[in-house]
Amino acid sequence: MKLELGLIQIKDIQFSKECKVENGTLFVNADEVKTFVFGDDDVKACVKDAHFDIAKPGESVRITPVKDVIEPRVKVEGPGGEFPGVIAKVDTVGTGKTHVLKGMAVVTAGKIVGFQEGVIDMSGPGAAYTDFSKLLNLVLVCDPVEGVHQHEYEHAVRMAGLRAASFVGELARNVKPDEVKTYETYGIKEGMEKFPNLPRVAYVHMLQSQGLLHDTYVYGVDAKKSLTTIINPTEVMDGAIISGNCVSACDKNTTYHHQNNPVVEDLFAEHGKTLNYVCNIITNENVYLADKMRSSDWTAKLCRLLDLDGVVVSQEGFGNPDTDLIMNTKKIELAGIKTTIITDEYAGQDGKSQSLADADPLADAVVTGGNANEVIILPKMDKVIGTLDYVDKIAGGHAGSLRADGTIEAEIQVITGATNEMGFGRLSAR
């Protein structure tokens, strides 16, 4: 499968009477985008009102509570469209040409109804922990209808963000890209013939699927309803996987993370040079032991059937998913295939506690995204997009996190993307 990504660098976002991309600036008519967003029946039923705001790097701005981060894209050639099975029809994506608005994102935020979300600071010490502080963010702030159920509101805000991103992406359909990048993988036999002397490597991509608002969607299907399977990495780049998660902000894989998965990017960079990047294997993180055994058995089985030499395994979340991580790793290693895992740590505020809830001697090659329990003081910002009402409640916060002077004392767990387990971040350790 061959995919061309046409990168269009966005250097500024401005509100305007007209929606367009011109000379590197995204001009947004907020009312026009809002009308499109509310064209969805679920959004109309669950979101009382919404408005847009803009946050730029270096500004004294705090966005909270953050639901999702999405990169606007548009399919300009080839089958399918963005977010297949959710926004576009269920066509297989990952081939053809897609235009990407780089340097910006659509962020969903606003009132939440009791689940975990996060903080993005555009400046100050907190900004160093999230790459989203370096983006031009078009923020969609949503307010729930009174009495709406949590799962209904989560779905509605998810749809609102995806619809806003697809609207913005469409503005770039006829814009000439600043740069074009090409990604290509091959069939099993073709790849072996083309790279006979290179190690065969795949990416085992664990998807959060614990339920109760801990969900990931593949072509619109909740990952917990699927067995472990194979997906082409270009499909992931083309919007096949989206976030539906309300897990701890630090290691939540937002939709932006899936679209820009650094494991996929790095493996493609070495494809045909030092390794043969065979495919991605997606597997879920369910809560029942039987499901964990079934999924990890299938993961190891597929790795063996593909005659892999090595795999990179990433997880999402902590605690319960640590068991899935270790079961996958152990079984793949026992099949004679070398593994390297990417995770983060919950080692206590002093860093002295056990980092993972499970372990095994065969899991001996580990990359860490940092200790989520590290404490940070976030200064008061001049502007808050969203609301500070939930700072004391979100994972990593505590009663009194929001101080009287407007500063926040919390674990970096509250910062969106701070310890991302794809390695999309700044933290690690030796």
BELTA-V130055 format. One record per residue. N is the residue number from 1. NEAR is the number of other ideal C-beta (glycine too) atoms within 8 Angstrom. Layout:
# BELTA-V130055
n = {N N}
near = {NEAR NEAR}
This chain:
# BELTA-V130055
n = {1 2 3 4 5 6 7 8 9 10 11 12 13 14 15 16 17 18 19 20 21 22 23 24 25 26 27 28 29 30 31 32 33 34 35 36 37 38 39 40 41 42 43 44 45 46 47 48 49 50 51 52 53 54 55 56 57 58 59 60 61 62 63 64 65 66 67 68 69 70 71 72 73 74 75 76 77 78 79 80 81 82 83 84 85 86 87 88 89 90 91 92 93 94 95 96 97 98 99 100 101 102 103 104 105 106 107 108 109 110 111 112 113 114 115 116 117 118 119 120 121 122 123 124 125 126 127 128 129 130 131 132 133 134 135 136 137 138 139 140 141 142 143 144 145 146 147 148 149 150 151 152 153 154 155 156 157 158 159 160 161 162 163 164 165 166 167 168 169 170 171 172 173 174 175 176 177 178 179 180 181 182 183 184 185 186 187 188 189 190 191 192 193 194 195 196 197 198 199 200 201 202 203 204 205 206 207 208 209 210 211 212 213 214 215 216 217 218 219 220 221 222 223 224 225 226 227 228 229 230 231 232 233 234 235 236 237 238 239 240 241 242 243 244 245 246 247 248 249 250 251 252 253 254 255 256 257 258 259 260 261 262 263 264 265 266 267 268 269 270 271 272 273 274 275 276 277 278 279 280 281 282 283 284 285 286 287 288 289 290 291 292 293 294 295 296 297 298 299 300 301 302 303 304 305 306 307 308 309 310 311 312 313 314 315 316 317 318 319 320 321 322 323 324 325 326 327 328 329 330 331 332 333 334 335 336 337 338 339 340 341 342 343 344 345 346 347 348 349 350 351 352 353 354 355 356 357 358 359 360 361 362 363 364 365 366 367 368 369 370 371 372 373 374 375 376 377 378 379 380 381 382 383 384 385 386 387 388 389 390 391 392 393 394 395 396 397 398 399 400 401 402 403 404 405 406 407 408 409 410 411 412 413 414 415 416 417 418 419 420 421 422 423 424 425 426 427 428 429 430}
near = {9 8 15 11 13 12 11 14 9 14 7 9 11 9 8 9 3 6 10 7 12 6 3 8 11 14 12 13 11 9 6 8 14 11 8 10 14 10 7 11 5 10 14 8 8 13 15 6 6 13 8 13 7 11 13 11 10 5 9 8 14 14 16 16 13 16 14 13 15 16 15 15 14 13 14 9 5 9 7 11 12 14 11 17 10 10 9 12 7 6 9 8 15 13 10 10 11 16 15 12 15 9 8 14 13 16 17 16 15 14 9 10 8 5 9 9 13 16 17 16 16 16 11 9 10 12 12 7 13 14 9 13 13 6 10 15 16 15 15 16 12 15 9 11 9 5 3 11 5 10 7 11 14 13 11 16 15 14 12 16 16 14 14 16 15 15 12 15 13 8 12 14 8 3 9 4 9 6 7 8 7 8 12 8 12 7 5 8 6 8 13 10 6 9 8 6 3 9 8 14 14 14 15 16 13 16 13 15 13 13 9 4 11 11 13 16 14 12 8 8 9 10 14 11 5 11 6 11 8 8 13 11 17 15 12 16 14 14 11 11 11 12 13 11 12 10 12 13 19 17 16 13 13 12 15 12 14 12 12 9 14 9 13 12 9 8 14 10 7 10 10 7 6 5 12 13 13 11 12 13 16 15 15 15 14 12 6 6 5 6 11 12 9 9 15 13 9 11 15 13 8 12 15 11 6 11 6 12 8 12 15 14 14 15 14 15 13 12 7 10 14 13 10 17 16 13 11 16 14 11 12 15 12 8 9 5 12 8 15 11 14 15 16 14 13 12 10 8 7 5 9 5 9 6 9 12 8 8 6 8 4 9 14 5 8 9 10 13 15 14 14 17 14 10 9 12 8 13 8 6 13 5 8 10 12 14 9 9 5 11 14 10 6 14 9 13 13 6 4 7 12 9 9 3 5 8 9 12 10 14 12 16 14 16 17 14 17 16 15 14 13 11 12 10 13 5 11 8 6 2}
